[in-house]
Amino acid sequence: MSKQRMKAKDPEAIYGLGCLYEEGNLEEYPRDILMAVKLWRLAAKLGHTGAYYNIGAYYYGTDVKRYKKKGKFYFELAAIGGDIMARYALGCEEEEAGNTDKALRHYIIAARSGGSNSLKKIQKLYSNGHATKEDYSTALQSYQVHLKEIKSSQRDQAAADSDRFRYY
């Protein structure tokens, strides 16, 4: 079925195959980061914004010389497409560069979409005097609204079974 989805140019299947090559834990898919990036580029071109995040992380990663400018470019593409982890990464990058206002904006957007790490960063910025109480309060309320909207018994069961599926 996976091969059929690949032939049909299913971006999710192509992205998943790229992840298999990145991990390299199966005989059929040995670790090949260049193949992974190639597949992620194709998946991104077909509309999978999470693939842009993975490409950005690759350029920030340890397997290659760090290309922060390229990595940031791909994080921006992923963030524009709604990827929470990319938005968080951009916030971290801005915070590291001393641009706490820009970092805060990225974190707020990610928190609205359920980014718990971003909410923690906003709390930290507030405690350090780089965010207002209103910033933190608004982000927290938006985060709670998001959790309420996605709450379901199936999600609760998955979260109870594994931390991997925890959404709160």
C-alpha positions in Angstrom: 0.0 0.0 0.0 2.9 2.3 0.8 4.3 1.9 -2.7 1.0 2.7 -4.3 0.8 5.8 -2.2 4.3 6.8 -3.4 3.3 6.2 -7.0 0.3 8.4 -6.5 2.6 11.2 -5.2 1.0 11.2 -1.7 3.0 13.8 0.2 2.5 12.0 3.6 3.8 8.7 2.2 6.8 10.4 0.7 7.5 12.3 3.9 7.3 9.0 5.9 9.7 7.3 3.5 12.1 10.2 4.0 11.9 9.7 7.8 12.7 6.0 7.4 15.8 6.9 5.5 16.7 9.4 8.1 16.3 6.9 10.9 17.9 4.1 9.0 16.7 1.4 11.4 15.3 -1.0 8.8 17.3 -3.2 6.4 15.2 -2.1 3.5 15.9 1.6 4.3 19.6 2.1 5.4 20.5 5.5 6.9 20.8 7.9 4.0 20.3 11.5 5.0 20.7 12.8 1.5 17.9 10.5 0.2 15.8 11.6 3.2 16.3 15.3 2.2 15.5 14.5 -1.4 12.2 12.9 -0.4 11.3 15.7 2.0 11.9 18.2 -0.7 9.4 16.3 -2.9 6.9 16.0 -0.1 7.2 19.7 0.6 6.7 20.6 -3.0 3.5 18.5 -2.9 2.2 20.4 0.1 3.6 18.7 3.3 4.8 21.7 5.4 6.3 19.4 8.1 8.8 18.3 5.5 10.1 21.9 5.3 10.7 21.7 9.1 12.8 18.5 8.7 14.9 20.1 5.9 15.5 23.1 8.1 16.5 20.8 11.0 18.9 19.0 8.7 20.6 22.3 7.9 20.9 23.0 11.6 21.9 19.4 12.4 25.0 17.5 13.3 25.3 15.4 10.1 26.4 18.3 8.0 28.2 21.6 8.3 25.6 23.9 9.8 23.9 26.2 7.4 21.8 28.3 9.7 20.6 30.7 6.9 19.3 27.8 4.8 17.8 26.2 7.9 16.0 29.3 8.9 14.6 29.7 5.4 13.1 26.2 5.6 11.8 26.8 9.1 10.1 30.0 7.8 8.4 28.0 5.0 7.2 25.4 7.5 6.0 28.1 9.9 4.1 29.9 7.1 2.4 26.5 6.5 1.4 26.2 10.1 4.1 23.9 11.5 4.3 24.5 15.3 7.8 23.1 15.8 9.2 25.4 13.0 7.5 28.4 14.7 9.1 27.4 18.0 12.5 26.9 16.3 12.2 30.4 14.8 11.3 31.8 18.2 14.4 30.1 19.8 16.6 31.4 17.0 15.3 35.0 17.5 15.6 34.7 21.3 19.2 33.4 20.9 20.0 36.5 18.7 18.6 38.8 21.4 15.4 39.6 19.5 13.0 38.9 22.3 10.1 40.8 20.7 10.3 38.7 17.5 10.8 35.5 19.6 7.7 36.3 21.6 5.6 36.8 18.5 6.7 33.3 17.2 6.0 31.7 20.5 2.6 33.3 20.8 1.6 32.0 17.4 2.8 28.5 18.2 1.1 28.5 21.6 -2.2 29.3 20.0 -1.9 26.1 18.0 -1.0 24.0 20.9 2.7 24.5 21.2 3.3 23.7 24.9 7.1 24.4 24.6 6.3 27.8 23.2 4.0 28.5 26.1 6.8 27.6 28.5 9.1 30.0 26.7 6.6 32.8 27.0 6.4 32.1 30.7 10.1 32.3 30.9 10.2 35.5 29.0 7.6 36.9 31.3 9.5 35.9 34.4 12.7 37.5 32.9 10.8 40.8 32.2 10.7 40.3 28.4 7.0 39.7 28.1 4.0 41.3 29.8 1.6 39.5 32.1 -1.0 40.2 29.3 1.2 38.4 26.8 1.5 35.3 28.9 -2.2 35.4 30.0 -3.4 35.7 26.4 -1.1 32.9 25.2 -2.2 30.7 28.0 -5.9 31.3 27.3 -5.3 30.6 23.5 -3.5 27.4 24.4 -6.3 26.3 26.6 -8.9 27.0 23.9 -6.9 25.0 21.5 -6.7 22.0 23.9 -10.5 22.2 24.5 -11.1 22.2 20.8 -9.0 19.1 20.1 -10.0 17.2 23.3 -11.4 13.7 22.6 -11.6 10.4 24.4 -9.4 8.8 21.8 -6.7 11.4 22.4 -7.0 11.0 26.1 -6.6 7.3 25.8 -3.5 7.6 23.5 -2.0 10.1 25.9 -2.6 7.8 28.8 -0.9 4.9 26.9 2.2 6.8 25.8 3.9 10.1 26.4 4.5 10.2 22.7 0.8 11.1 22.2 0.5 13.6 25.0 -1.1 16.8 23.7 -1.3 18.8 26.9 
